[in-house]
Amino acid sequence: MRANHPAIVVRGLRKTYVVPERESGVGAALKSLFHRTTREVTAVKAIDFDIAPGEIVGFLGPNGAGKTTTLKMLAGLLYPTAGEASVLGFTPWERDRAFLRQMALIMGQRNQLAWDIPVLDSFQLNRAIYQIAEGDFRTRLDELVEMLELGELIKKPVRNLSLGERMKCEIAGSLLHQPRVLYLDEPTIGLDVAMQRKIRAFIADYNARTGASIMLTSHYMADVEALCERVIVIHHGTLLYDGDLPGLIDRFSPLKTVIVELEEGSSVPAGLLSRLEAAGGEIVAHSEHSLTVRAPKTATPQVTGLILGAVPIADLTVEDPSIEEVIEHVFASSGAMAGEAQGEPMAPLADENAPLPDAESVAALAGSATGSRNTEVR
Amino acid sequence: MASARAGAFSPGNLAAFYRQRFKVDLALQVAYRGATFIWLFSLIVQPLVSLVVWRTVADSQGGSAGGFTAGQYAAYFLAVMVVNQMTFMWHMWEIEWRVRTGVYSGILLRPMHPIHEDLVANLSFKAFTLVPLIPICVLLAVIFDAQFDTRPVDIVAFVPAVALALGLRYTIEWALGLIAFWVTRAAAIHQLWASVTFFLAGQMAPLSLFPKPIQVIATVLPFRWMLSFPVEVLLGRLSGRGILAGLGMQVLWLAIAIVVMRAVWSRAANHYSAVGG
């Protein structure tokens, strides 16, 4: 494989589960003996993307979006219903041993180390299973122990470890064979902030040292912000966005927030508020000495100009919404759009609790949900 | 797909894995020796009950019944005790648990056939429990006045006979365990298999006591070769020719079982990955 060749290539990948459908109760159970009703659930609908060697990609989506299903297909655990994938030149679900030896899937909610035996014994077993040379094993183990601060932990049985300790050991155990492709499914779930930060730093370092390609799912946006230049957003099995993080904010959250603090002694002049509103701004808060206005990006210069011209100010800031807000917004509104695309009853778009989607963002979302993606979606 | 999984592991690498896993498992057996000895106890009790019953039957019929004297019955069931300990497996039940709880996902992603890990776990249990079992059997042999007609050649032949019986029983039951990939509650099927084995492999009584048709079934099918045959060898009840023919049957059935097991495993793994791990 050439160095500039993508490490992961995904084309038209689709997964449909057939699930048995049965109502509760004895009668329904008896009926299902003779006539089984099943229902098809499409978890992933024909997605495409490439991942370059050495890239860390955040894979985002709400629960049930199809993230784990996709990762499982790319790790070789699941057989797709349609489509193709190539990871390091292998078709993952053929589970070629040469492929398995270069890949690791770490699931934050699932244990892979043996429960009853000391961690180091599990590591030794992995050495035999992955045929790691003794010298390599020693060096890598020492590195992992140092970087993850495992110390005495590796002498204890897994069942005696705390959740965070166990996760660190899981990660170390999965990296002893130095995989070139690494899938991390919620690696920091349930961990405290300090531990999350440590694991994050470690993943970044592993990537820098080994040049491994990494796909990461996480509900903690801090993980994604710290590690991933690129994010892929999936919802209802469909790719919504593939690009860098600032682009995601740009595209899905066209609102900015302008916050001004007035100079002492001055106050908001009469008429300013209504002029701001006329310019497209929404007054989020105002007091005697400060004013917060949310406005579409295009109206921000005008809003700022109006304020600057009307009143002497001590401080002015213009903020992008946090990535959390953007993501929440994407999922809240695109859920409705995807539902519409499937012909299901459409949920009310303007959820009162969600940041209001204006015409522009709705258009953007509708475009991506129905397939007429803009150039950012490959 | 099967071809991709074949090979790749050199015997040296596999041996290294077996050594490592064996050490770890042995340490576990020691750590959980309480549980291990309870299992051992249950392995002793059942043949011991049969031994007492059949000895009593033989005694009541003037010292012999069905071609076995009271002392030979004692020897038979002590041999069954040892051979059963060496050949039985429990992984049918474990496979079902793994499928149900999703533990198989991790196992499937390892670049190694999962039967190896189970086999080592089984062997380490055997190694650990055989140590107390042998003196217990010697003691019971003395107490019940067991009569062994074992010749030196039988002891030599017993080694491959019991090894092949272990391989055969293990491979078949491991393949049967894979039913759990399709059926959520496979334990019922496993229980049925265990009951049939109990009769047809000679665990309940020597096969020579059964009606002829049943003996034929047990001989043509793999049952006799999984347990009864090494017992017969150890007791010195077979001619040299009979021993050779028996070893031949064991090799034949083992070859068939391995082919079937591999085919079932590859389908089970694909089925698992089709429905979702």
Interface residues (C-beta under 8 A of the other chain):
Chain A: Y17 V18 T69 K72 A75 G76 L77 L78 Y79 W93 E94 R95 D96 R97 A98 L100 R101 M103 L105 M107 R110 N111 Q112 A114 D116 I117 D121 Q124 L125 R127 A128 I129 Y130 Q131
Chain B: M1 A4 R5 A8 F9 N13 A16 F17 Q20 R21 V24 A27 L28 A31 Y32 G102 S105 G106 L108 L109 R110 P111 M112 A269 N270 S273 A274 V275 G276 G277
